[in-house]
Amino acid sequence: MMGRYRRVVGWIRAHRILLRDSALAIAVFLAAFFFTQWWDFTIPSLGRAPYQAVFLANGQTYFGRYYDRIGAYAKIEDVYYLQQVSGNDASQAPDTRLVRRGGELHAPTHRMLIPKTAIQFVEDLTDASPIAQFMTQDHR
C-alpha cells in the first residue's frame, strides 16, 4: 500500500507542471465561458439618441434601442412596430398604430436579434418624434 502511494506522489511530482497548466487552462476556459454568457458583446456607441428606427430589407420597420453587436446579429431592446388596423368601412384608410412587441401569440421577449445582412439602415429618432415620445411615455 505504501509503495502505491509513493508511486502516485512520484507521478504527481514528475507531472506537476502539466497538471498546473491543465488546471490553469480549465480555469481560463470556465471563466471565458461564464463571461461570454454574461456579456452581450454590444459595441458601445456614444452620442446616439435614446431610440432608433431600424429599417429592414423586407420593408419592415422596428423602433427601439438599437445596439450593434460583435458578430452577425444586431440587437433591439424595447421593440415596437407599426400595425395597420382596417376599419369596418372599406372606403376608409386603415388606421396605423404603434404596438409594443411581446403581446403576440408566441409571447416573445422585448428584445430582438436581427441579422445585420437584413438591415438596410438605422436612424436616430429625435425627442420631437411622436414615436419616440410614445415609447418614452409607454416605458415609464
C-alpha distance (Angstrom), angle and dihedral (degrees) to the residues before:
residue distance angle dihedral
M1 . . .
M2 3.79 . .
G3 3.81 90.5 .
R4 3.78 91.6 55.3
Y5 3.80 91.2 50.4
R6 3.80 91.1 51.2
R7 3.81 91.6 50.0
V8 3.82 91.2 52.6
V9 3.80 92.3 46.8
G10 3.81 89.5 46.7
W11 3.82 91.7 50.4
I12 3.84 91.0 48.9
R13 3.81 91.0 50.0
A14 3.80 91.9 47.7
H15 3.81 92.6 49.2
R16 3.81 100.9 34.1
I17 3.82 93.6 117.4
L18 3.80 91.0 51.9
L19 3.81 91.0 47.5
R20 3.81 92.2 47.0
D21 3.81 92.7 49.2
S22 3.81 91.5 46.5
A23 3.81 91.8 50.7
L24 3.81 90.2 47.6
A25 3.82 91.6 49.6
I26 3.81 91.4 50.0
A27 3.82 91.2 48.6
V28 3.83 91.9 49.8
F29 3.80 91.1 47.3
L30 3.82 92.7 50.6
A31 3.81 91.9 46.2
A32 3.81 91.1 50.0
F33 3.80 91.7 46.8
F34 3.81 93.9 51.9
F35 3.81 92.0 42.2
T36 3.81 92.5 54.1
Q37 3.80 90.4 48.3
W38 3.79 90.7 52.6
W39 3.81 100.3 40.2
D40 3.80 118.1 66.2
F41 3.83 96.7 -152.1
T42 3.80 92.8 -124.6
I43 3.76 117.5 161.9
P44 3.82 111.5 -128.5
S45 3.77 114.9 -120.3
L46 3.77 122.9 -163.2
G47 3.78 126.5 -153.4
R48 3.77 98.3 18.4
A49 3.78 127.8 136.1
P50 3.80 120.1 -102.2
Y51 3.83 92.2 -111.4
Q52 3.79 134.0 35.4
A53 3.79 137.1 -167.6
V54 3.81 112.9 -131.5
F55 3.80 114.7 -158.1
L56 3.80 116.2 -160.3
A57 3.78 129.2 -154.5
N58 3.84 91.2 -115.6
G59 3.83 91.8 60.9
Q60 3.80 98.0 -101.5
T61 3.78 120.0 130.0
Y62 3.78 125.2 -157.4
F63 3.79 127.3 -170.4
G64 3.77 127.3 -154.8
R65 3.78 143.6 80.8
Y66 3.79 106.7 -29.7
Y67 3.81 120.2 -154.3
D68 3.77 124.8 -174.9
R69 3.79 110.2 -140.6
I70 3.76 135.8 -163.1
G71 3.78 105.7 -100.7
A72 3.77 136.6 27.0
Y73 3.82 98.5 -43.7
A74 3.81 135.8 69.4
K75 3.80 122.4 -155.7
I76 3.80 131.4 -133.6
E77 3.80 120.2 -169.1
D78 3.81 127.2 -164.9
V79 3.80 89.4 21.7
Y80 3.80 123.1 -157.9
Y81 3.79 130.6 175.0
L82 3.80 138.1 -174.7
Q83 3.80 118.1 -103.2
Q84 3.78 125.6 -170.5
V85 3.79 116.0 -142.4
S86 3.77 116.8 -166.0
G87 3.79 118.4 -145.6
N88 3.77 129.0 -137.4
D89 3.79 91.9 -95.4
A90 3.80 111.4 76.9
S91 3.82 91.8 -157.5
Q92 3.81 92.0 61.5
A93 3.77 121.1 89.0
P94 3.80 113.8 -110.8
D95 3.79 116.4 -97.5
T96 3.80 116.0 -118.0
R97 3.79 120.4 -146.0
L98 3.78 135.6 176.3
V99 3.81 112.9 -117.8
R100 3.79 127.7 -166.4
R101 3.79 111.0 -130.1
G102 3.78 113.9 -118.5
G103 3.79 103.9 63.3
E104 3.80 94.6 84.2
L105 3.80 123.3 114.6
H106 3.81 93.6 -98.2
A107 3.86 90.0 50.4
P108 3.82 100.2 -135.8
T109 3.79 122.6 -167.6
H110 3.79 121.2 -103.7
R111 3.81 88.9 -104.4
M112 3.77 125.2 82.7
L113 3.81 134.4 -170.9
I114 3.80 115.5 -152.1
P115 3.81 127.2 -173.5
K116 3.79 108.5 -110.4
T117 3.81 88.9 -134.4
A118 3.84 89.1 64.8
I119 3.82 94.1 54.9
Q120 3.80 116.7 94.4
F121 3.80 97.1 -178.6
V122 3.80 144.0 -30.5
E123 3.80 125.7 -135.4
D124 3.79 130.8 -167.5
L125 3.80 114.5 -124.3
T126 3.79 115.9 -133.8
D127 3.79 122.4 -131.8
A128 3.82 87.7 -109.2
S129 3.80 91.7 60.6
P130 3.83 112.1 112.4
I131 3.80 88.9 -142.3
A132 3.82 92.8 53.1
Q133 3.80 90.6 46.3
F134 3.80 91.1 50.9
M135 3.82 92.5 48.3
T136 3.81 91.2 48.5
Q137 3.80 91.2 49.7
D138 3.83 93.1 44.3
H139 3.79 93.4 47.1
R140 3.83 93.3 59.7
